[in-house]
Amino acid sequence: MAGLPTSGGPVEVALQSNLLAAFSPTQLQVLNESHMHSGPATESHFKVVVVSEHFEGLNLLKRHRAVNGAAKEQLDAGLHALSIIALTPAQWEQRSGAVPASPPCGGGSKGD
């Protein structure tokens, strides 16, 4: 079950709080992947895994729009990238809780 916000940085904690409030998820992971991207390792790139009954009957686009809506404050404040995995509890069970790894960043100075 999803818990209270972690002791991460302010963007991570705010993002987690917003997702908890919006979706009452059964599983929630907010992964700071900023270290994988070019530039300083700030709170600029995140992957979120949100498992919620809220997504029942919603297609992928509507799920992503809902998550982006919950993260609007952080996106407006400069969050650069948000990778979203939005699943129903049944879909989460089918995956056995597996979260795919993110690909390496090819942008910015790391692509040189």
Backbone as a ProteinNet text record, in pm:
[ID]
protein_1_A
[PRIMARY]
MAGLPTSGGPVEVALQSNLLAAFSPTQLQVLNESHMHSGPATESHFKVVVVSEHFEGLNLLKRHRAVNGAAKEQLDAGLHALSIIALTPAQWEQRSGAVPASPPCGGGSKGD
[TERTIARY]
83.6	0	88.6	43.5	119.4	123.7	230.9	247.8	254.2	300.6	316.6	438.4	447.6	562.4	694.5	790.5	922.9	1004.4	1126.7	1215.2	1300.8	1252.8	1326.1	1327.8	1369.6	1373.9	1234.6	1224.9	1094	1005.5	1062.8	981.7	928.8	1014.4	973.3	861.7	876.1	776.4	644.7	649.5	526.8	458.3	536.6	481.9	412.6	478.4	419.1	290.9	291.2	172.2	55.6	83.1	-22.4	-80.6	5.2	-42.3	-122.5	-79.4	-155.3	-294.3	-301.2	-429.7	-521.8	-465.5	-547.4	-599	-520.6	-553.8	-572.9	-542.1	-548.6	-492.5	-367.8	-312.9	-287.7	-295.9	-258.7	-107.9	-45.4	100.8	140.3	246.8	298.7	449.7	516.5	661.4	691.9	767.9	816	967.4	1019.9	1162.5	1232	1325.1	1403	1512.3	1499.6	1595.9	1683.1	1689.9	1765.4	1912.7	1968.7	2110.4	2141.8	2039.7	2059.7	2062.3	2043.2	2027.8	2137.1	2151.6	2257.6	2230.1	2335.7	2325.2	2338.7	2325.6	2338.8	2225.5	2253.6	2155.3	2056.6	1963.8	1860.6	1732.1	1628	1498.1	1425.5	1472.1	1416.8	1356.5	1390.7	1343.7	1291.7	1166.2	1106.1	1032.1	1026	936.9	840.4	710.9	611.8	538	514.5	433.1	313.8	195.8	73.5	-23.4	-61.3	-156.2	-282	-391.2	-512.8	-637.4	-742.1	-871.9	-925.6	-873.2	-914.2	-894.3	-801.6	-768.9	-857.9	-946.6	-1038.3	-1119.5	-1122.1	-1201.8	-1140.1	-1022.6	-955.9	-848.3	-840.9	-733.2	-602.6	-494.2	-361.5	-351.4	-404.2	-397.4	-468.7	-586.9	-661	-589.8	-526.2	-449.5	-332.4	-261.1	-145.9	-190	-299	-350.9	-388.2	-446.6	-482.9	-359	-256.8	-132.3	-65.7	-60.4	-3.3	-82.2	-213.7	-295.4	-260.1	-238.1	-199.8	-60.6	24.5	162.6	176.6	65.7	69.2	156.4	144.5	223	372.8	416.2	558.8	601.4	517.3	549.9	560.3	467.7	470.6	592.3	643.4	757.3	892	890.7	1017.8	1052.4	963.9	989.4	1001.3	1114.9	1147.8	1090.8	1092.6	1048.7	975.9	864.4	785.2	745.1	806.5	771.7	661.3	553.4	434.3	401.4	384	326.1	201.5	84.6	-43.4	-123.6	-144.1	-205.3	-321.9	-411.7	-514.8	-451.6	-514.3	-459.9	-447.1	-542.8	-535.5	-415.2	-389.2	-272.9	-142.5	-138.2	-20.1	6.3	-100.4	-87.8	-32.1	-80	-32.2	116.5	166.5	308.4	392.6	327.7	396.5	478.5	430.8	498.4	626.4	649.5	773.2	762.1	864.9	872.4	986.5	958.3	1067.1	1172.3	1294.9	1404.8	1391.5	1434.1	1433.2	1553.8	1537.5	1652.2	1753	1879.7	1978.3	1944.1	1980.7	1954.8	2050.9	1999.5	2083.8	2085.9	2018.9	2009.4	2118.1	2126.6	2222.8	2365.4	2449	2592.4	2622.1	2529.4	2554.6	2543.8	2482.4	2469.9	2590.7	2684.9	2804.8	2905
-117.2	0	124.2	227.7	352.2	416.7	486.1	547.3	697.7	754.5	898.4	941.4	1069.6	1117.3	1078.3	1049.1	1007.8	1128.3	1102.8	1210.9	1260.2	1247.4	1296.8	1448.5	1501.5	1645.9	1705.5	1837.9	1903.6	1871.3	1856.2	1822.5	1680.2	1588.2	1449	1437.2	1504.4	1498.2	1559.4	1672.8	1737	1650.5	1592.4	1505.4	1384.8	1323.5	1208.2	1248.5	1360.6	1407.2	1430	1493.5	1522.3	1393.6	1296.1	1170.6	1089.8	1091.8	1024.5	1085.6	1217.4	1286.1	1263.1	1261	1251.1	1109.8	1008.1	872.8	768.9	800.6	701.7	568.1	568.6	448.4	334.6	212.4	95.4	75.3	125.1	126	261.7	316.6	442.6	442.1	466.2	483.5	613.8	698	821.5	808.6	787.2	759	879.2	936.7	1049.7	993.7	1019.3	970.2	1082.8	1192.1	1308.6	1276.6	1187.8	1151.7	1084.6	1035.3	966.2	1062.5	1190.3	1286.9	1393.1	1460.9	1560.9	1678.1	1744.6	1857.9	1813.3	1907.1	1872.3	1779.5	1694.2	1597.4	1667.3	1739	1808.7	1727.8	1779.5	1713.1	1755.3	1704.7	1747.5	1633.9	1508.6	1393.1	1287.3	1248.4	1148.6	1042.6	924.6	818.4	793.8	786.7	754.2	627.8	544.1	424.9	444.2	454.8	479.5	365.1	292.3	182.6	222.8	237.5	288.6	239.3	217.3	183.2	300.1	418.7	538.2	519.1	433.2	414.9	312.3	245.4	148.8	218.1	159.7	212.1	329.6	376	487.3	434.4	490.4	450.4	515.7	478.2	525.8	677.9	739.8	885.4	954.1	906.8	967.7	946	832	806.4	903.6	920.4	1011.5	1155.2	1194.1	1329.8	1350.8	1248.5	1259.2	1275.2	1196.4	1205.5	1341.2	1384.1	1516.1	1626.3	1610.8	1708.8	1713.7	1597.3	1592.8	1651.1	1644.4	1694.9	1835	1899.7	2029.6	2132.6	2139.3	2237.2	2215.4	2090.7	2060.8	2082.2	2044.4	2065.3	2214.5	2293.7	2438.4	2503.4	2440.2	2496.5	2451.6	2372.1	2337.6	2190.3	2103	1959.9	1932.7	1880.2	1868.9	1743.2	1630.6	1505	1420.1	1362.7	1277.1	1152.8	1041.1	912.5	852.6	806	762.8	616.9	540.5	406.7	412.1	411	423.2	296.2	217.7	85.7	67.9	-23.9	-68	-174	-202.6	-308.7	-443.5	-477	-604	-605	-492.3	-484.3	-495.4	-436.7	-444.8	-589.8	-661.7	-803.4	-883.5	-854.1	-925.5	-903.5	-786.7	-754.2	-809.1	-860.7	-908.1	-796.3	-674.3	-560.9	-518.5	-564.9	-530.7	-394	-313.6	-181.2	-183.4	-152.8	-155.3	-48.3	-81.2	14.6	125.6	242.9	354.8	345	387.7	385.4	492.6	475.4	579	707	817.7	947	969	1010.6	1040.7	1188.1	1267.6	1410.7	1490.5	1616.1	1707.6	1663.1	1693.7	1664.6	1514.8	1433.4	1290.5	1222.6	1287	1229.4	1255	1336.7	1370	1256.2
0	0	0	-66.1	-73.3	64.3	88.4	219.3	212.3	319	328.4	248.3	215.7	139.2	204.1	116	161.8	206.2	243.1	285.8	170.5	46	-70.5	-72.6	-185.8	-202.7	-211.3	-214.6	-212.2	-332	-450.8	-567.7	-554.1	-512.6	-494.3	-391.4	-278.5	-172.3	-218.8	-288	-336.9	-441.7	-530.5	-634.3	-570.2	-474.7	-406.8	-334.2	-265.8	-193.7	-289.8	-403.1	-500.4	-558.3	-588.4	-645.1	-542.4	-417.8	-311.8	-298.3	-298.7	-282.9	-402.6	-521.8	-642.6	-668.7	-635.3	-680.1	-569.7	-445	-337.6	-386.1	-432.9	-496	-397.6	-452.3	-373.1	-378.4	-483.7	-498	-555	-502.8	-555.6	-541.3	-653.1	-652	-724.3	-661.2	-722.3	-725.5	-846.1	-862.5	-924.7	-851.7	-903.4	-994.1	-1123.6	-1221.4	-1277	-1206.4	-1252.5	-1275.3	-1195.6	-1207.8	-1341.8	-1410.7	-1538	-1657.2	-1632.4	-1740.1	-1735.6	-1848.5	-1857.8	-1764.3	-1728.4	-1637.1	-1493.3	-1401.9	-1260	-1216.4	-1120.5	-1070.8	-978.6	-1038.4	-961.7	-967.7	-913.6	-918.4	-1046.1	-1158.7	-1287	-1368.3	-1338.1	-1413.7	-1317	-1333.4	-1245.7	-1325.1	-1268.6	-1315.6	-1201.6	-1233.5	-1132.7	-1173.5	-1075.4	-1092.6	-1000.7	-1060.2	-984.9	-1014.3	-911.9	-925.8	-849.5	-923.6	-861.7	-934.4	-858.1	-916.4	-999.2	-974.9	-1050.2	-1200.6	-1239.5	-1381.1	-1451.2	-1376.7	-1437.4	-1547	-1665	-1775.4	-1849.2	-1806.6	-1874.7	-1968	-2088.1	-2178.8	-2134	-2199.1	-2159	-2162.9	-2265.9	-2278.4	-2162.2	-2126.9	-2015.7	-1882.7	-1867.1	-1744.5	-1734.1	-1842.6	-1841.4	-1819.9	-1880.7	-1858.6	-1712.5	-1650.6	-1509.4	-1421.4	-1449.5	-1370.9	-1395.1	-1520	-1548.8	-1478.5	-1470.8	-1398.6	-1251.8	-1191	-1049.6	-1027.3	-1130.1	-1120.5	-1179.6	-1210.3	-1278.8	-1207.5	-1078	-1000.9	-1021.6	-1016.1	-1033.7	-1179.3	-1273.8	-1415.6	-1447.2	-1393.5	-1415.1	-1350.1	-1242.8	-1170	-1226.7	-1335.4	-1398.1	-1402.7	-1354.1	-1369.3	-1518.4	-1559.6	-1701.4	-1766.5	-1695.7	-1755.9	-1652.4	-1696.2	-1608.9	-1686.9	-1653.7	-1712.5	-1626.4	-1691.1	-1617.6	-1647.9	-1542.1	-1551.2	-1463.7	-1527.8	-1458.2	-1483.5	-1378.5	-1391.8	-1295.5	-1332.8	-1240.4	-1149.1	-1036.2	-950.6	-1023.5	-1109.1	-1183.2	-1277.9	-1343.6	-1432.8	-1354.4	-1237.1	-1150.9	-1111.9	-1077.9	-1042.7	-1160.7	-1282	-1401	-1424	-1388.6	-1404.9	-1291.5	-1188.8	-1067.5	-1003.8	-1016.2	-955	-1023.3	-1145.3	-1216.2	-1282.2	-1264	-1325.3	-1425.6	-1552.6	-1651.7	-1624.1	-1654.7	-1638.8	-1741.8	-1706	-1799.5	-1891.4	-2015.2	-2106.5	-2067	-2108.1	-2077.7	-2153.7	-2095.6	-2157.4	-2272.6	-2385.9	-2500.4	-2532.8	-2452.3	-2479.2	-2412.8	-2451	-2390.2	-2407.6	-2312.7	-2322.9	-2313.3	-2259.5	-2250.5	-2386	-2483.5	-2615.8	-2702.4	-2654.7	-2733.6	-2735.9
[MASK]
++++++++++++++++++++++++++++++++++++++++++++++++++++++++++++++++++++++++++++++++++++++++++++++++++++++++++++++++

